[in-house]
């Protein structure tokens, strides 16, 4: 059996004091650990609150965006309806004039007067459409352009260069710079060029 000396050696602490110091160190370590746990719990709570705030803001922003989308859609639909109504009102004037021209021409029995009335209505009709941004596509005598023209026939013409519009079958139109109907055209083919190409291939 080992007997602990009551009097410690020089430079050593008494056994009882050393034991107290070890216990004290353990208590301090546990206290610091608990403090650190509380700090982490507080930081976690703060981050959770921040995340919930961001989520609420995101939901509000999404709802605002959806409301804005619906509002813009309603405004566009209303603008289209209003625009159509305005255009129809203007076209009704043309319809009235056309009916009057036909009625006047029928009563007078004068073909020339009828033609003058119809031409006047046609000019008014074109003016209304031009005010809406409608423009005819220039085709006759111009090089064939697949973005503007639709070729329905190829015509041999030795006096014209290859790929020129020689006849407009149906006029095409652009609305505010966008092609809404291409011109239906006949396009020139130079037979001499085809003969040369055939001879070269042969």
C-alpha positions in Angstrom: 0.0 0.0 0.0 1.4 3.4 -1.1 1.3 6.0 1.5 1.0 9.6 0.3 3.4 11.8 2.2 1.6 14.7 4.0 4.4 17.0 3.2 4.9 17.5 -0.6 8.3 17.6 -2.1 9.8 21.0 -3.0 8.0 22.5 -6.0 5.0 20.2 -5.9 1.5 21.1 -4.8 -0.3 19.3 -2.1 -2.4 16.4 -3.5 -5.7 18.0 -2.2 -5.0 21.3 -4.0 -4.0 19.6 -7.2 -7.3 17.6 -7.2 -9.3 20.9 -6.6 -7.5 22.5 -9.5 -8.3 19.6 -11.8 -12.0 19.8 -10.8 -11.9 23.6 -11.3 -10.5 23.2 -14.9 -13.3 20.7 -15.7 -15.9 23.1 -14.4 -14.5 26.0 -16.5 -14.4 23.8 -19.6 -18.0 22.7 -19.2 -19.1 26.3 -18.6 -17.3 27.5 -21.7 -18.9 24.6 -23.7 -22.4 25.5 -22.5 -21.7 29.1 -23.4 -20.6 28.1 -26.9 -23.7 25.9 -27.3 -25.9 28.9 -26.3 -24.1 31.1 -28.8 -24.6 28.6 -31.6 -28.3 28.2 -30.7 -28.7 31.9 -30.8 -26.9 32.2 -34.2 -29.1 29.3 -35.5 -32.2 31.1 -34.3 -31.1 34.3 -36.0 -30.4 32.6 -39.3 -33.7 30.8 -39.2 -35.5 34.1 -38.6 -33.6 35.6 -41.5 -34.4 32.7 -43.8 -38.1 33.0 -42.9 -38.0 36.7 -43.6 -36.4 36.0 -47.0 -39.0 33.4 -47.8 -41.9 35.8 -46.9 -40.3 38.5 -49.1 -39.9 36.0 -51.9 -43.6 34.9 -51.6 -44.7 38.6 -51.6 -42.5 39.3 -54.7 -43.9 36.3 -56.5 -47.4 37.4 -55.7 -46.7 41.0 -56.9 -45.1 39.6 -60.1 -48.2 37.4 -60.8 -50.5 40.4 -60.1 -48.4 42.5 -62.5 -48.6 39.8 -65.2 -52.4 39.6 -64.9 -52.7 43.4 -65.0 -50.5 43.7 -68.1 -52.4 40.9 -69.8 -55.7 42.7 -69.0 -54.3 46.0 -70.4 -53.1 44.3 -73.6 -56.4 42.7 -74.1 -58.2 45.9 -73.5 -55.9 47.8 -75.9 -56.5 45.1 -78.6 -60.3 45.4 -78.0 -60.2 49.2 -78.1 -57.9 49.2 -81.2 -60.2 46.8 -83.0 -63.3 48.9 -82.1 -61.6 52.0 -83.4 -60.5 50.3 -86.6 -64.0 48.9 -87.1 -65.6 52.3 -86.6 -63.3 53.7 -89.3 -64.0 50.9 -91.6 -67.8 51.4 -91.1 -67.3 54.8 -92.8 -65.8 53.0 -95.8 -68.6 50.6 -95.8 -71.2 53.4 -95.8 -69.4 55.2 -98.7 -69.2 51.9 -100.7 -73.0 51.4 -100.2 -73.7 55.0 -101.2 -71.5 54.7 -104.3 -73.2 51.5 -105.4 -76.6 53.0 -104.7 -75.8 56.2 -106.7 -74.3 54.2 -109.6 -77.3 51.9 -109.7 -79.8 54.8 -109.8 -77.9 56.8 -112.4 -77.1 53.8 -114.5 -73.7 55.4 -115.2 -70.8 53.0 -115.1 -68.3 55.9 -115.0 -69.9 57.5 -112.0 -70.0 54.1 -110.2 -66.2 53.6 -110.9 -65.4 57.0 -109.6 -67.3 56.3 -106.4 -65.6 53.0 -105.9 -62.2 54.5 -106.5 -62.9 57.2 -103.9 -63.9 54.5 -101.4 -60.8 52.5 -102.2 -58.5 55.6 -101.6 -60.2 56.2 -98.2 -59.8 52.5 -97.3 -56.1 52.5 -98.2 -55.6 55.7 -96.2 -57.1 54.1 -93.1 -54.9 51.0 -93.4 -51.8 53.0 -94.0 -52.6 55.0 -90.8 -52.5 51.6 -89.0 -49.0 50.9 -90.4 -49.9 48.8 -93.4 -47.6 49.2 -96.4 -47.6 47.4 -99.8 -44.5 45.4 -100.6 -42.6 46.6 -103.7 -42.2 43.6 -106.0 -42.4 44.3 -109.7 -39.0 44.7 -111.4 -37.1 44.0 -108.2 -34.9 41.0 -107.4 -36.7 38.1 -105.9 -36.5 38.1 -102.1 -37.8 35.0 -100.4 -38.4 37.0 -97.2 -40.9 39.3 -99.1 -42.0 37.3 -102.2 -43.5 33.9 -102.9 -42.7 32.6 -106.4 -45.6 30.9 -108.0 -44.1 30.6 -111.5 -40.8 30.9 -113.4 -41.0 32.8 -116.7 -38.4 32.6 -119.4 -37.2 36.1 -120.4 -34.0 36.5 -122.4 -34.1 40.3 -122.0 -34.1 40.3 -118.2 -31.5 39.2 -115.7 -32.1 36.0 -113.7 -34.4 36.1 -110.6 -36.3 39.3 -111.3 -40.0 39.7 -110.5 -41.7 40.1 -113.9 -45.3 40.0 -112.7 -47.2 40.5 -109.4 -50.0 37.9 -109.1 -51.2 39.1 -105.7 -49.9 42.1 -103.7 -48.1 41.5 -100.4 -48.2 43.7 -97.3 -46.2 44.6 -94.3 -47.7 45.8 -91.0 -45.3 48.0 -89.0 -42.3 46.5 -90.7 -43.5 42.9 -90.4 -44.5 40.8 -93.4 -48.1 39.7 -92.9 -48.6 38.5 -96.4 -45.8 37.9 -99.0 -46.3 39.0 -102.6 -47.2 36.2 -105.0 -45.0 36.7 -108.0 -43.6 35.3 -111.3 -39.9 35.3 -111.5 -37.7 35.6 -114.6 -35.5 32.8 -115.8 -32.9 33.6 -118.4 -32.9 30.7 -121.0 -29.4 31.7 -122.3 -27.9 31.2 -118.9 -29.6 27.8 -118.6 -28.2 26.8 -122.0 -24.7 27.9 -121.0 -24.9 26.0 -117.8 -26.3 22.9 -119.6 -23.4 23.0 -122.1 -20.9 23.4 -119.3 -22.4 20.4 -117.5 -22.4 18.4 -120.8 
